[in-house]
Amino acid sequence: MPSETPLLSVHAAVVFLAAVVIGLVMGGLMFLHDKSVPAAIATGLVAAGGSVPVLHKLIG
């Protein structure tokens, strides 16, 4: 049986999970504020993408 290596390390998985949570929260708050789905999606993506480098430095 070949040994299987994980696709992501635990550190990367935690960083991406935290970024997804931040993106969902920011997108949800923007939707509640503006009632605009495109603005909420854009805000969520920008917040998640912007938080990955910061979380990578903080977690680890």
PyMOL commands that place a pseudoatom at each C-alpha (Angstrom):
pseudoatom trace, name=CA, resn=MET, resi=1, chain=A, elem=C, hetatm=0, pos=[0.000, 0.000, 0.000]
pseudoatom trace, name=CA, resn=PRO, resi=2, chain=A, elem=C, hetatm=0, pos=[1.456, 3.368, -0.938]
pseudoatom trace, name=CA, resn=SER, resi=3, chain=A, elem=C, hetatm=0, pos=[1.591, 5.990, 1.744]
pseudoatom trace, name=CA, resn=GLU, resi=4, chain=A, elem=C, hetatm=0, pos=[-0.776, 8.836, 1.049]
pseudoatom trace, name=CA, resn=THR, resi=5, chain=A, elem=C, hetatm=0, pos=[0.334, 12.386, 1.695]
pseudoatom trace, name=CA, resn=PRO, resi=6, chain=A, elem=C, hetatm=0, pos=[-2.339, 14.918, 2.573]
pseudoatom trace, name=CA, resn=LEU, resi=7, chain=A, elem=C, hetatm=0, pos=[-3.295, 17.559, 0.044]
pseudoatom trace, name=CA, resn=LEU, resi=8, chain=A, elem=C, hetatm=0, pos=[-2.920, 20.345, 2.627]
pseudoatom trace, name=CA, resn=SER, resi=9, chain=A, elem=C, hetatm=0, pos=[-1.014, 20.588, 5.864]
pseudoatom trace, name=CA, resn=VAL, resi=10, chain=A, elem=C, hetatm=0, pos=[-2.949, 21.188, 9.056]
pseudoatom trace, name=CA, resn=HIS, resi=11, chain=A, elem=C, hetatm=0, pos=[-1.624, 24.747, 9.160]
pseudoatom trace, name=CA, resn=ALA, resi=12, chain=A, elem=C, hetatm=0, pos=[-2.876, 25.512, 5.644]
pseudoatom trace, name=CA, resn=ALA, resi=13, chain=A, elem=C, hetatm=0, pos=[-6.265, 23.929, 6.371]
pseudoatom trace, name=CA, resn=VAL, resi=14, chain=A, elem=C, hetatm=0, pos=[-6.726, 26.044, 9.507]
pseudoatom trace, name=CA, resn=VAL, resi=15, chain=A, elem=C, hetatm=0, pos=[-5.718, 29.217, 7.647]
pseudoatom trace, name=CA, resn=PHE, resi=16, chain=A, elem=C, hetatm=0, pos=[-8.123, 28.530, 4.769]
pseudoatom trace, name=CA, resn=LEU, resi=17, chain=A, elem=C, hetatm=0, pos=[-10.961, 27.583, 7.131]
pseudoatom trace, name=CA, resn=ALA, resi=18, chain=A, elem=C, hetatm=0, pos=[-10.503, 30.780, 9.123]
pseudoatom trace, name=CA, resn=ALA, resi=19, chain=A, elem=C, hetatm=0, pos=[-10.402, 32.805, 5.883]
pseudoatom trace, name=CA, resn=VAL, resi=20, chain=A, elem=C, hetatm=0, pos=[-13.647, 31.190, 4.707]
pseudoatom trace, name=CA, resn=VAL, resi=21, chain=A, elem=C, hetatm=0, pos=[-15.338, 32.017, 8.009]
pseudoatom trace, name=CA, resn=ILE, resi=22, chain=A, elem=C, hetatm=0, pos=[-14.134, 35.634, 7.794]
pseudoatom trace, name=CA, resn=GLY, resi=23, chain=A, elem=C, hetatm=0, pos=[-15.370, 35.866, 4.207]
pseudoatom trace, name=CA, resn=LEU, resi=24, chain=A, elem=C, hetatm=0, pos=[-18.782, 34.454, 5.097]
pseudoatom trace, name=CA, resn=VAL, resi=25, chain=A, elem=C, hetatm=0, pos=[-19.199, 36.802, 8.041]
pseudoatom trace, name=CA, resn=MET, resi=26, chain=A, elem=C, hetatm=0, pos=[-18.153, 39.868, 6.060]
pseudoatom trace, name=CA, resn=GLY, resi=27, chain=A, elem=C, hetatm=0, pos=[-20.340, 38.878, 3.117]
pseudoatom trace, name=CA, resn=GLY, resi=28, chain=A, elem=C, hetatm=0, pos=[-23.299, 38.280, 5.407]
pseudoatom trace, name=CA, resn=LEU, resi=29, chain=A, elem=C, hetatm=0, pos=[-22.861, 41.617, 7.117]
pseudoatom trace, name=CA, resn=MET, resi=30, chain=A, elem=C, hetatm=0, pos=[-22.612, 43.391, 3.782]
pseudoatom trace, name=CA, resn=PHE, resi=31, chain=A, elem=C, hetatm=0, pos=[-25.780, 41.660, 2.570]
pseudoatom trace, name=CA, resn=LEU, resi=32, chain=A, elem=C, hetatm=0, pos=[-27.643, 42.717, 5.706]
pseudoatom trace, name=CA, resn=HIS, resi=33, chain=A, elem=C, hetatm=0, pos=[-26.438, 46.292, 5.202]
pseudoatom trace, name=CA, resn=ASP, resi=34, chain=A, elem=C, hetatm=0, pos=[-26.954, 46.785, 1.444]
pseudoatom trace, name=CA, resn=LYS, resi=35, chain=A, elem=C, hetatm=0, pos=[-29.364, 43.957, 0.493]
pseudoatom trace, name=CA, resn=SER, resi=36, chain=A, elem=C, hetatm=0, pos=[-27.155, 43.436, -2.579]
pseudoatom trace, name=CA, resn=VAL, resi=37, chain=A, elem=C, hetatm=0, pos=[-25.984, 39.916, -3.419]
pseudoatom trace, name=CA, resn=PRO, resi=38, chain=A, elem=C, hetatm=0, pos=[-23.167, 40.982, -5.800]
pseudoatom trace, name=CA, resn=ALA, resi=39, chain=A, elem=C, hetatm=0, pos=[-21.776, 43.421, -3.233]
pseudoatom trace, name=CA, resn=ALA, resi=40, chain=A, elem=C, hetatm=0, pos=[-21.946, 40.736, -0.541]
pseudoatom trace, name=CA, resn=ILE, resi=41, chain=A, elem=C, hetatm=0, pos=[-20.142, 38.183, -2.715]
pseudoatom trace, name=CA, resn=ALA, resi=42, chain=A, elem=C, hetatm=0, pos=[-17.444, 40.672, -3.694]
pseudoatom trace, name=CA, resn=THR, resi=43, chain=A, elem=C, hetatm=0, pos=[-16.939, 41.739, -0.088]
pseudoatom trace, name=CA, resn=GLY, resi=44, chain=A, elem=C, hetatm=0, pos=[-16.720, 38.131, 1.082]
pseudoatom trace, name=CA, resn=LEU, resi=45, chain=A, elem=C, hetatm=0, pos=[-14.161, 37.216, -1.571]
pseudoatom trace, name=CA, resn=VAL, resi=46, chain=A, elem=C, hetatm=0, pos=[-12.029, 40.280, -0.896]
pseudoatom trace, name=CA, resn=ALA, resi=47, chain=A, elem=C, hetatm=0, pos=[-12.152, 39.725, 2.869]
pseudoatom trace, name=CA, resn=ALA, resi=48, chain=A, elem=C, hetatm=0, pos=[-11.266, 36.041, 2.558]
pseudoatom trace, name=CA, resn=GLY, resi=49, chain=A, elem=C, hetatm=0, pos=[-8.464, 36.683, 0.090]
pseudoatom trace, name=CA, resn=GLY, resi=50, chain=A, elem=C, hetatm=0, pos=[-7.043, 39.549, 2.073]
pseudoatom trace, name=CA, resn=SER, resi=51, chain=A, elem=C, hetatm=0, pos=[-7.060, 37.631, 5.320]
pseudoatom trace, name=CA, resn=VAL, resi=52, chain=A, elem=C, hetatm=0, pos=[-5.069, 34.614, 4.070]
pseudoatom trace, name=CA, resn=PRO, resi=53, chain=A, elem=C, hetatm=0, pos=[-1.608, 36.246, 4.231]
pseudoatom trace, name=CA, resn=VAL, resi=54, chain=A, elem=C, hetatm=0, pos=[-2.329, 37.821, 7.606]
pseudoatom trace, name=CA, resn=LEU, resi=55, chain=A, elem=C, hetatm=0, pos=[-3.651, 34.577, 9.056]
pseudoatom trace, name=CA, resn=HIS, resi=56, chain=A, elem=C, hetatm=0, pos=[-0.673, 32.677, 7.638]
pseudoatom trace, name=CA, resn=LYS, resi=57, chain=A, elem=C, hetatm=0, pos=[1.640, 34.916, 9.660]
pseudoatom trace, name=CA, resn=LEU, resi=58, chain=A, elem=C, hetatm=0, pos=[-0.524, 34.886, 12.808]
pseudoatom trace, name=CA, resn=ILE, resi=59, chain=A, elem=C, hetatm=0, pos=[-1.297, 31.158, 12.938]
pseudoatom trace, name=CA, resn=GLY, resi=60, chain=A, elem=C, hetatm=0, pos=[1.773, 29.094, 13.095]
for i in range(1, 60): cmd.bond("trace and resi %d" % i, "trace and resi %d" % (i + 1))
show_as sticks, trace
zoom trace
